[in-house]
Amino acid sequence: MCLGIPGQIVAITDEGRLMALAEVSGVRREVNVACIADGPLAGLIGEWALIHVGFAMSRIDALEAEKTLEALRDLGEAQEALAAMAEGQRALEGRG
């Protein structure tokens, strides 16, 4: 299963190599935009895309990006709660 993380294209870094800078949850990283390029690359600036292993895989709208980011945040919080519960159980059992 692949998990794409929403990122917003903020700049084109190398037009010849189809590379752009995407902001993913406050972190900027270079990604390949070959899968979503359908015209001048400058038209991608401000667009949202699902980012997976350094590639912008597909365009998404801002609402879908926000819903996905919210779901990912919720999953992270659930994972933290589960880890805390497991740690508490280990402590109760004397394995902490």
Biopython code that builds the backbone (N, CA, C, O; Angstrom):
import numpy as np
from Bio.PDB.StructureBuilder import StructureBuilder

atoms = [
    (1, "MET", "N", (0.839, -1.170, 0.000)),
    (1, "MET", "CA", (0.000, 0.000, 0.000)),
    (1, "MET", "C", (0.887, 1.237, 0.000)),
    (1, "MET", "O", (1.891, 1.298, 0.709)),
    (2, "CYS", "N", (0.508, 2.197, -0.789)),
    (2, "CYS", "CA", (1.237, 3.451, -0.860)),
    (2, "CYS", "C", (0.457, 4.520, -0.117)),
    (2, "CYS", "O", (-0.774, 4.548, -0.154)),
    (3, "LEU", "N", (1.171, 5.385, 0.545)),
    (3, "LEU", "CA", (0.549, 6.491, 1.237)),
    (3, "LEU", "C", (1.102, 7.777, 0.674)),
    (3, "LEU", "O", (2.300, 8.047, 0.768)),
    (4, "GLY", "N", (0.225, 8.571, 0.087)),
    (4, "GLY", "CA", (0.626, 9.872, -0.414)),
    (4, "GLY", "C", (0.297, 10.929, 0.623)),
    (4, "GLY", "O", (-0.778, 10.910, 1.221)),
    (5, "ILE", "N", (1.220, 11.845, 0.833)),
    (5, "ILE", "CA", (1.032, 12.922, 1.789)),
    (5, "ILE", "C", (0.788, 14.202, 0.995)),
    (5, "ILE", "O", (1.543, 14.503, 0.071)),
    (6, "PRO", "N", (-0.248, 14.957, 1.337)),
    (6, "PRO", "CA", (-0.502, 16.201, 0.598)),
    (6, "PRO", "C", (0.632, 17.203, 0.772)),
    (6, "PRO", "O", (1.118, 17.436, 1.879)),
    (7, "GLY", "N", (1.031, 17.780, -0.334)),
    (7, "GLY", "CA", (2.032, 18.834, -0.325)),
    (7, "GLY", "C", (1.658, 19.889, -1.341)),
    (7, "GLY", "O", (1.040, 19.591, -2.363)),
    (8, "GLN", "N", (2.035, 21.117, -1.058)),
    (8, "GLN", "CA", (1.741, 22.215, -1.967)),
    (8, "GLN", "C", (3.012, 22.606, -2.706)),
    (8, "GLN", "O", (4.055, 22.820, -2.088)),
    (9, "ILE", "N", (2.925, 22.698, -4.013)),
    (9, "ILE", "CA", (4.066, 23.089, -4.837)),
    (9, "ILE", "C", (4.306, 24.584, -4.623)),
    (9, "ILE", "O", (3.414, 25.401, -4.851)),
    (10, "VAL", "N", (5.523, 24.934, -4.182)),
    (10, "VAL", "CA", (5.817, 26.335, -3.866)),
    (10, "VAL", "C", (6.828, 26.971, -4.823)),
    (10, "VAL", "O", (6.930, 28.196, -4.887)),
    (11, "ALA", "N", (7.571, 26.153, -5.564)),
    (11, "ALA", "CA", (8.560, 26.709, -6.495)),
    (11, "ALA", "C", (8.998, 25.624, -7.474)),
    (11, "ALA", "O", (8.908, 24.430, -7.188)),
    (12, "ILE", "N", (9.464, 26.059, -8.609)),
    (12, "ILE", "CA", (10.082, 25.147, -9.578)),
    (12, "ILE", "C", (11.587, 25.278, -9.373)),
    (12, "ILE", "O", (12.129, 26.383, -9.402)),
    (13, "THR", "N", (12.257, 24.150, -9.168)),
    (13, "THR", "CA", (13.692, 24.197, -8.884)),
    (13, "THR", "C", (14.556, 23.831, -10.084)),
    (13, "THR", "O", (15.672, 24.333, -10.214)),
    (14, "ASP", "N", (14.060, 22.962, -10.965)),
    (14, "ASP", "CA", (14.830, 22.549, -12.142)),
    (14, "ASP", "C", (13.843, 22.111, -13.221)),
    (14, "ASP", "O", (13.381, 20.971, -13.237)),
    (15, "GLU", "N", (13.535, 23.038, -14.115)),
    (15, "GLU", "CA", (12.538, 22.753, -15.144)),
    (15, "GLU", "C", (12.946, 21.583, -16.046)),
    (15, "GLU", "O", (12.105, 20.769, -16.425)),
    (16, "GLY", "N", (14.203, 21.503, -16.380)),
    (16, "GLY", "CA", (14.688, 20.445, -17.261)),
    (16, "GLY", "C", (14.512, 19.051, -16.675)),
    (16, "GLY", "O", (14.227, 18.097, -17.399)),
    (17, "ARG", "N", (14.681, 18.939, -15.372)),
    (17, "ARG", "CA", (14.528, 17.647, -14.691)),
    (17, "ARG", "C", (13.136, 17.461, -14.094)),
    (17, "ARG", "O", (12.873, 16.463, -13.424)),
    (18, "LEU", "N", (12.229, 18.443, -14.343)),
    (18, "LEU", "CA", (10.858, 18.396, -13.824)),
    (18, "LEU", "C", (10.836, 18.322, -12.302)),
    (18, "LEU", "O", (10.085, 17.538, -11.721)),
    (19, "MET", "N", (11.663, 19.142, -11.662)),
    (19, "MET", "CA", (11.758, 19.156, -10.209)),
    (19, "MET", "C", (11.155, 20.441, -9.654)),
    (19, "MET", "O", (11.288, 21.521, -10.229)),
    (20, "ALA", "N", (10.482, 20.278, -8.506)),
    (20, "ALA", "CA", (9.851, 21.418, -7.846)),
    (20, "ALA", "C", (10.044, 21.289, -6.346)),
    (20, "ALA", "O", (10.409, 20.227, -5.841)),
    (21, "LEU", "N", (9.794, 22.377, -5.645)),
    (21, "LEU", "CA", (9.848, 22.382, -4.201)),
    (21, "LEU", "C", (8.417, 22.283, -3.693)),
    (21, "LEU", "O", (7.564, 23.093, -4.056)),
    (22, "ALA", "N", (8.161, 21.288, -2.851)),
    (22, "ALA", "CA", (6.836, 21.103, -2.273)),
    (22, "ALA", "C", (6.932, 21.268, -0.769)),
    (22, "ALA", "O", (7.895, 20.829, -0.140)),
    (23, "GLU", "N", (5.918, 21.908, -0.201)),
    (23, "GLU", "CA", (5.850, 22.049, 1.248)),
    (23, "GLU", "C", (4.884, 20.989, 1.767)),
    (23, "GLU", "O", (3.711, 20.952, 1.393)),
    (24, "VAL", "N", (5.406, 20.135, 2.633)),
    (24, "VAL", "CA", (4.630, 19.037, 3.208)),
    (24, "VAL", "C", (4.615, 19.233, 4.723)),
    (24, "VAL", "O", (5.624, 19.009, 5.391)),
    (25, "SER", "N", (3.493, 19.644, 5.250)),
    (25, "SER", "CA", (3.346, 19.881, 6.699)),
    (25, "SER", "C", (4.458, 20.767, 7.255)),
    (25, "SER", "O", (5.024, 20.473, 8.308)),
    (26, "GLY", "N", (4.765, 21.840, 6.554)),
    (26, "GLY", "CA", (5.761, 22.789, 7.018)),
    (26, "GLY", "C", (7.185, 22.465, 6.624)),
    (26, "GLY", "O", (8.087, 23.272, 6.850)),
    (27, "VAL", "N", (7.404, 21.303, 6.040)),
    (27, "VAL", "CA", (8.743, 20.900, 5.614)),
    (27, "VAL", "C", (8.812, 20.995, 4.094)),
    (27, "VAL", "O", (7.939, 20.492, 3.388)),
    (28, "ARG", "N", (9.845, 21.637, 3.609)),
    (28, "ARG", "CA", (10.005, 21.775, 2.153)),
    (28, "ARG", "C", (10.996, 20.731, 1.654)),
    (28, "ARG", "O", (12.055, 20.506, 2.240)),
    (29, "ARG", "N", (10.606, 20.103, 0.547)),
    (29, "ARG", "CA", (11.500, 19.114, -0.058)),
    (29, "ARG", "C", (11.315, 19.132, -1.566)),
    (29, "ARG", "O", (10.259, 19.496, -2.083)),
    (30, "GLU", "N", (12.362, 18.733, -2.246)),
    (30, "GLU", "CA", (12.312, 18.696, -3.699)),
    (30, "GLU", "C", (11.609, 17.421, -4.152)),
    (30, "GLU", "O", (11.871, 16.333, -3.639)),
    (31, "VAL", "N", (10.715, 17.575, -5.119)),
    (31, "VAL", "CA", (9.971, 16.434, -5.648)),
    (31, "VAL", "C", (9.960, 16.490, -7.170)),
    (31, "VAL", "O", (10.098, 17.556, -7.771)),
    (32, "ASN", "N", (9.796, 15.339, -7.769)),
    (32, "ASN", "CA", (9.662, 15.235, -9.210)),
    (32, "ASN", "C", (8.193, 15.418, -9.561)),
    (32, "ASN", "O", (7.329, 14.779, -8.961)),
    (33, "VAL", "N", (7.900, 16.290, -10.530)),
    (33, "VAL", "CA", (6.513, 16.586, -10.898)),
    (33, "VAL", "C", (6.118, 16.019, -12.264)),
    (33, "VAL", "O", (5.117, 16.443, -12.842)),
    (34, "ALA", "N", (6.890, 15.075, -12.779)),
    (34, "ALA", "CA", (6.608, 14.519, -14.106)),
    (34, "ALA", "C", (5.194, 13.937, -14.209)),
    (34, "ALA", "O", (4.563, 14.030, -15.262)),
    (35, "CYS", "N", (4.699, 13.344, -13.135)),
    (35, "CYS", "CA", (3.372, 12.704, -13.166)),
    (35, "CYS", "C", (2.224, 13.707, -13.202)),
    (35, "CYS", "O", (1.110, 13.356, -13.590)),
    (36, "ILE", "N", (2.483, 14.946, -12.803)),
    (36, "ILE", "CA", (1.390, 15.923, -12.769)),
    (36, "ILE", "C", (1.600, 17.086, -13.741)),
    (36, "ILE", "O", (0.738, 17.958, -13.856)),
    (37, "ALA", "N", (2.723, 17.104, -14.430)),
    (37, "ALA", "CA", (3.013, 18.195, -15.367)),
    (37, "ALA", "C", (2.206, 18.007, -16.646)),
    (37, "ALA", "O", (2.332, 16.995, -17.335)),
    (38, "ASP", "N", (1.377, 18.996, -16.947)),
    (38, "ASP", "CA", (0.574, 18.917, -18.174)),
    (38, "ASP", "C", (0.595, 20.243, -18.927)),
    (38, "ASP", "O", (-0.295, 20.534, -19.726)),
    (39, "GLY", "N", (1.600, 21.018, -18.665)),
    (39, "GLY", "CA", (1.769, 22.320, -19.301)),
    (39, "GLY", "C", (2.998, 22.974, -18.709)),
    (39, "GLY", "O", (3.864, 22.294, -18.159)),
    (40, "PRO", "N", (3.078, 24.296, -18.818)),
    (40, "PRO", "CA", (4.219, 24.991, -18.215)),
    (40, "PRO", "C", (4.290, 24.706, -16.711)),
    (40, "PRO", "O", (3.280, 24.774, -16.012)),
    (41, "LEU", "N", (5.482, 24.388, -16.227)),
    (41, "LEU", "CA", (5.635, 24.025, -14.824)),
    (41, "LEU", "C", (5.257, 25.155, -13.874)),
    (41, "LEU", "O", (4.836, 24.895, -12.747)),
    (42, "ALA", "N", (5.397, 26.387, -14.302)),
    (42, "ALA", "CA", (5.029, 27.516, -13.447)),
    (42, "ALA", "C", (3.554, 27.434, -13.047)),
    (42, "ALA", "O", (3.168, 27.959, -12.002)),
    (43, "GLY", "N", (2.739, 26.791, -13.857)),
    (43, "GLY", "CA", (1.321, 26.627, -13.542)),
    (43, "GLY", "C", (1.068, 25.708, -12.359)),
    (43, "GLY", "O", (-0.045, 25.672, -11.835)),
    (44, "LEU", "N", (2.079, 24.965, -11.931)),
    (44, "LEU", "CA", (1.930, 24.068, -10.784)),
    (44, "LEU", "C", (2.096, 24.786, -9.443)),
    (44, "LEU", "O", (1.677, 24.268, -8.408)),
    (45, "ILE", "N", (2.702, 25.968, -9.456)),
    (45, "ILE", "CA", (2.941, 26.684, -8.204)),
    (45, "ILE", "C", (1.602, 27.017, -7.548)),
    (45, "ILE", "O", (0.710, 27.603, -8.162)),
    (46, "GLY", "N", (1.497, 26.624, -6.286)),
    (46, "GLY", "CA", (0.258, 26.821, -5.536)),
    (46, "GLY", "C", (-0.674, 25.621, -5.572)),
    (46, "GLY", "O", (-1.623, 25.552, -4.792)),
    (47, "GLU", "N", (-0.416, 24.677, -6.465)),
    (47, "GLU", "CA", (-1.248, 23.478, -6.582)),
    (47, "GLU", "C", (-0.901, 22.480, -5.478)),
    (47, "GLU", "O", (0.226, 22.446, -4.984)),
    (48, "TRP", "N", (-1.882, 21.678, -5.107)),
    (48, "TRP", "CA", (-1.689, 20.598, -4.137)),
    (48, "TRP", "C", (-1.525, 19.288, -4.880)),
    (48, "TRP", "O", (-2.138, 19.068, -5.925)),
    (49, "ALA", "N", (-0.684, 18.413, -4.323)),
    (49, "ALA", "CA", (-0.459, 17.096, -4.916)),
    (49, "ALA", "C", (-0.234, 16.089, -3.804)),
    (49, "ALA", "O", (0.159, 16.441, -2.692)),
    (50, "LEU", "N", (-0.490, 14.829, -4.126)),
    (50, "LEU", "CA", (-0.130, 13.755, -3.204)),
    (50, "LEU", "C", (1.319, 13.399, -3.488)),
    (50, "LEU", "O", (1.676, 13.068, -4.619)),
    (51, "ILE", "N", (2.151, 13.470, -2.456)),
    (51, "ILE", "CA", (3.588, 13.241, -2.585)),
    (51, "ILE", "C", (3.913, 11.858, -2.012)),
    (51, "ILE", "O", (3.495, 11.514, -0.907)),
    (52, "HIS", "N", (4.662, 11.081, -2.785)),
    (52, "HIS", "CA", (5.087, 9.752, -2.333)),
    (52, "HIS", "C", (6.510, 9.514, -2.810)),
    (52, "HIS", "O", (6.795, 9.611, -4.004)),
    (53, "VAL", "N", (7.397, 9.204, -1.887)),
    (53, "VAL", "CA", (8.822, 8.927, -2.134)),
    (53, "VAL", "C", (9.456, 9.864, -3.168)),
    (53, "VAL", "O", (10.118, 9.417, -4.104)),
    (54, "GLY", "N", (9.242, 11.160, -2.982)),
    (54, "GLY", "CA", (9.891, 12.139, -3.836)),
    (54, "GLY", "C", (9.208, 12.433, -5.144)),
    (54, "GLY", "O", (9.775, 13.121, -5.993)),
    (55, "PHE", "N", (7.993, 11.928, -5.335)),
    (55, "PHE", "CA", (7.250, 12.175, -6.560)),
    (55, "PHE", "C", (5.884, 12.757, -6.243)),
    (55, "PHE", "O", (5.193, 12.286, -5.340)),
    (56, "ALA", "N", (5.501, 13.780, -6.987)),
    (56, "ALA", "CA", (4.135, 14.286, -6.920)),
    (56, "ALA", "C", (3.316, 13.355, -7.814)),
    (56, "ALA", "O", (3.430, 13.402, -9.039)),
    (57, "MET", "N", (2.488, 12.509, -7.192)),
    (57, "MET", "CA", (1.799, 11.436, -7.929)),
    (57, "MET", "C", (0.509, 11.888, -8.611)),
    (57, "MET", "O", (0.208, 11.455, -9.723)),
    (58, "SER", "N", (-0.252, 12.756, -7.945)),
    (58, "SER", "CA", (-1.500, 13.235, -8.536)),
    (58, "SER", "C", (-1.890, 14.552, -7.895)),
    (58, "SER", "O", (-1.561, 14.826, -6.741)),
    (59, "ARG", "N", (-2.597, 15.357, -8.666)),
    (59, "ARG", "CA", (-3.090, 16.629, -8.134)),
    (59, "ARG", "C", (-4.333, 16.373, -7.295)),
    (59, "ARG", "O", (-5.127, 15.477, -7.583)),
    (60, "ILE", "N", (-4.481, 17.181, -6.252)),
    (60, "ILE", "CA", (-5.694, 17.150, -5.449)),
    (60, "ILE", "C", (-6.098, 18.596, -5.174)),
    (60, "ILE", "O", (-5.285, 19.511, -5.301)),
    (61, "ASP", "N", (-7.362, 18.792, -4.798)),
    (61, "ASP", "CA", (-7.773, 20.158, -4.482)),
    (61, "ASP", "C", (-7.466, 20.458, -3.014)),
    (61, "ASP", "O", (-7.149, 19.557, -2.238)),
    (62, "ALA", "N", (-7.564, 21.726, -2.652)),
    (62, "ALA", "CA", (-7.198, 22.164, -1.306)),
    (62, "ALA", "C", (-8.061, 21.502, -0.232)),
    (62, "ALA", "O", (-7.566, 21.193, 0.851)),
    (63, "LEU", "N", (-9.346, 21.280, -0.519)),
    (63, "LEU", "CA", (-10.228, 20.647, 0.465)),
    (63, "LEU", "C", (-9.808, 19.203, 0.724)),
    (63, "LEU", "O", (-9.758, 18.766, 1.874)),
    (64, "GLU", "N", (-9.510, 18.472, -0.328)),
    (64, "GLU", "CA", (-9.054, 17.088, -0.164)),
    (64, "GLU", "C", (-7.724, 17.050, 0.585)),
    (64, "GLU", "O", (-7.500, 16.165, 1.411)),
    (65, "ALA", "N", (-6.843, 18.008, 0.299)),
    (65, "ALA", "CA", (-5.556, 18.076, 0.996)),
    (65, "ALA", "C", (-5.781, 18.282, 2.490)),
    (65, "ALA", "O", (-5.158, 17.605, 3.308)),
    (66, "GLU", "N", (-6.669, 19.213, 2.853)),
    (66, "GLU", "CA", (-6.925, 19.490, 4.265)),
    (66, "GLU", "C", (-7.546, 18.288, 4.963)),
    (66, "GLU", "O", (-7.165, 17.965, 6.089)),
    (67, "LYS", "N", (-8.496, 17.621, 4.314)),
    (67, "LYS", "CA", (-9.122, 16.434, 4.908)),
    (67, "LYS", "C", (-8.093, 15.323, 5.128)),
    (67, "LYS", "O", (-8.113, 14.651, 6.159)),
    (68, "THR", "N", (-7.210, 15.135, 4.175)),
    (68, "THR", "CA", (-6.186, 14.097, 4.289)),
    (68, "THR", "C", (-5.199, 14.437, 5.397)),
    (68, "THR", "O", (-4.820, 13.567, 6.180)),
    (69, "LEU", "N", (-4.781, 15.698, 5.468)),
    (69, "LEU", "CA", (-3.854, 16.110, 6.527)),
    (69, "LEU", "C", (-4.494, 15.944, 7.899)),
    (69, "LEU", "O", (-3.829, 15.531, 8.849)),
    (70, "GLU", "N", (-5.773, 16.263, 8.007)),
    (70, "GLU", "CA", (-6.483, 16.088, 9.280)),
    (70, "GLU", "C", (-6.542, 14.610, 9.672)),
    (70, "GLU", "O", (-6.324, 14.262, 10.832)),
    (71, "ALA", "N", (-6.837, 13.749, 8.702)),
    (71, "ALA", "CA", (-6.882, 12.310, 8.983)),
    (71, "ALA", "C", (-5.514, 11.797, 9.413)),
    (71, "ALA", "O", (-5.422, 10.968, 10.319)),
    (72, "LEU", "N", (-4.460, 12.276, 8.779)),
    (72, "LEU", "CA", (-3.103, 11.855, 9.147)),
    (72, "LEU", "C", (-2.746, 12.335, 10.547)),
    (72, "LEU", "O", (-2.103, 11.610, 11.307)),
    (73, "ARG", "N", (-3.160, 13.560, 10.894)),
    (73, "ARG", "CA", (-2.919, 14.060, 12.257)),
    (73, "ARG", "C", (-3.659, 13.186, 13.265)),
    (73, "ARG", "O", (-3.108, 12.819, 14.303)),
    (74, "ASP", "N", (-4.913, 12.857, 12.953)),
    (74, "ASP", "CA", (-5.703, 12.010, 13.848)),
    (74, "ASP", "C", (-5.056, 10.640, 14.028)),
    (74, "ASP", "O", (-5.022, 10.112, 15.139)),
    (75, "LEU", "N", (-4.544, 10.065, 12.946)),
    (75, "LEU", "CA", (-3.861, 8.775, 13.035)),
    (75, "LEU", "C", (-2.621, 8.870, 13.919)),
    (75, "LEU", "O", (-2.335, 7.959, 14.696)),
    (76, "GLY", "N", (-1.895, 9.965, 13.800)),
    (76, "GLY", "CA", (-0.709, 10.167, 14.626)),
    (76, "GLY", "C", (-1.062, 10.274, 16.096)),
    (76, "GLY", "O", (-0.376, 9.711, 16.949)),
    (77, "GLU", "N", (-2.139, 11.003, 16.394)),
    (77, "GLU", "CA", (-2.584, 11.128, 17.777)),
    (77, "GLU", "C", (-3.044, 9.785, 18.318)),
    (77, "GLU", "O", (-2.767, 9.456, 19.472)),
    (78, "ALA", "N", (-3.746, 9.002, 17.498)),
    (78, "ALA", "CA", (-4.196, 7.677, 17.927)),
    (78, "ALA", "C", (-2.993, 6.779, 18.197)),
    (78, "ALA", "O", (-2.987, 6.029, 19.174)),
    (79, "GLN", "N", (-1.980, 6.849, 17.346)),
    (79, "GLN", "CA", (-0.774, 6.046, 17.530)),
    (79, "GLN", "C", (-0.069, 6.421, 18.825)),
    (79, "GLN", "O", (0.412, 5.549, 19.549)),
    (80, "GLU", "N", (-0.005, 7.733, 19.122)),
    (80, "GLU", "CA", (0.625, 8.184, 20.367)),
    (80, "GLU", "C", (-0.154, 7.681, 21.578)),
    (80, "GLU", "O", (0.445, 7.266, 22.570)),
    (81, "ALA", "N", (-1.486, 7.714, 21.504)),
    (81, "ALA", "CA", (-2.312, 7.237, 22.616)),
    (81, "ALA", "C", (-2.117, 5.742, 22.837)),
    (81, "ALA", "O", (-2.034, 5.286, 23.977)),
    (82, "LEU", "N", (-2.044, 4.974, 21.743)),
    (82, "LEU", "CA", (-1.827, 3.531, 21.851)),
    (82, "LEU", "C", (-0.450, 3.233, 22.461)),
    (82, "LEU", "O", (-0.312, 2.328, 23.285)),
    (83, "ALA", "N", (0.546, 3.990, 22.056)),
    (83, "ALA", "CA", (1.891, 3.790, 22.598)),
    (83, "ALA", "C", (1.908, 4.107, 24.095)),
    (83, "ALA", "O", (2.550, 3.399, 24.871)),
    (84, "ALA", "N", (1.204, 5.170, 24.504)),
    (84, "ALA", "CA", (1.152, 5.526, 25.925)),
    (84, "ALA", "C", (0.434, 4.449, 26.724)),
    (84, "ALA", "O", (0.844, 4.118, 27.837)),
    (85, "MET", "N", (-0.640, 3.900, 26.155)),
    (85, "MET", "CA", (-1.371, 2.832, 26.828)),
    (85, "MET", "C", (-0.482, 1.599, 26.990)),
    (85, "MET", "O", (-0.472, 0.978, 28.053)),
    (86, "ALA", "N", (0.255, 1.245, 25.953)),
    (86, "ALA", "CA", (1.145, 0.088, 26.013)),
    (86, "ALA", "C", (2.234, 0.316, 27.056)),
    (86, "ALA", "O", (2.580, -0.598, 27.804)),
    (87, "GLU", "N", (2.770, 1.523, 27.108)),
    (87, "GLU", "CA", (3.808, 1.845, 28.091)),
    (87, "GLU", "C", (3.242, 1.738, 29.504)),
    (87, "GLU", "O", (3.901, 1.213, 30.402)),
    (88, "GLY", "N", (2.027, 2.232, 29.699)),
    (88, "GLY", "CA", (1.378, 2.131, 31.004)),
    (88, "GLY", "C", (1.152, 0.682, 31.406)),
    (88, "GLY", "O", (1.339, 0.323, 32.569)),
    (89, "GLN", "N", (0.754, -0.146, 30.460)),
    (89, "GLN", "CA", (0.531, -1.565, 30.736)),
    (89, "GLN", "C", (1.844, -2.248, 31.114)),
    (89, "GLN", "O", (1.878, -3.059, 32.039)),
    (90, "ARG", "N", (2.918, -1.926, 30.406)),
    (90, "ARG", "CA", (4.230, -2.517, 30.726)),
    (90, "ARG", "C", (4.649, -2.114, 32.140)),
    (90, "ARG", "O", (5.189, -2.928, 32.890)),
    (91, "ALA", "N", (4.396, -0.852, 32.499)),
    (91, "ALA", "CA", (4.758, -0.369, 33.837)),
    (91, "ALA", "C", (3.970, -1.109, 34.896)),
    (91, "ALA", "O", (4.526, -1.477, 35.931)),
    (92, "LEU", "N", (2.678, -1.337, 34.661)),
    (92, "LEU", "CA", (1.833, -2.061, 35.603)),
    (92, "LEU", "C", (2.309, -3.500, 35.802)),
    (92, "LEU", "O", (2.209, -4.063, 36.892)),
    (93, "GLU", "N", (2.824, -4.072, 34.726)),
    (93, "GLU", "CA", (3.269, -5.453, 34.774)),
    (93, "GLU", "C", (4.718, -5.558, 35.278)),
    (93, "GLU", "O", (5.264, -6.656, 35.388)),
    (94, "GLY", "N", (5.325, -4.422, 35.576)),
    (94, "GLY", "CA", (6.693, -4.429, 36.075)),
    (94, "GLY", "C", (7.734, -4.590, 35.013)),
    (94, "GLY", "O", (8.881, -4.920, 35.316)),
    (95, "ARG", "N", (7.362, -4.362, 33.750)),
    (95, "ARG", "CA", (8.320, -4.492, 32.644)),
    (95, "ARG", "C", (8.774, -3.136, 32.148)),
    (95, "ARG", "O", (9.523, -3.054, 31.174)),
    (96, "GLY", "N", (8.333, -2.062, 32.803)),
    (96, "GLY", "CA", (8.578, -0.695, 32.327)),
    (96, "GLY", "C", (9.953, -0.285, 32.468)),
    (96, "GLY", "O", (10.301, 0.840, 32.108)),
]
sb = StructureBuilder()
sb.init_structure("model")
sb.init_model(0)
sb.init_chain("A")
sb.init_seg("    ")
for serial, (resi, resn, name, xyz) in enumerate(atoms, 1):
    if name == "N":
        sb.init_residue(resn, " ", resi, " ")
    sb.init_atom(name, np.array(xyz, "f"), 0.0, 1.0, " ", f" {name:<3s}", serial, name[0])
structure = sb.get_structure()
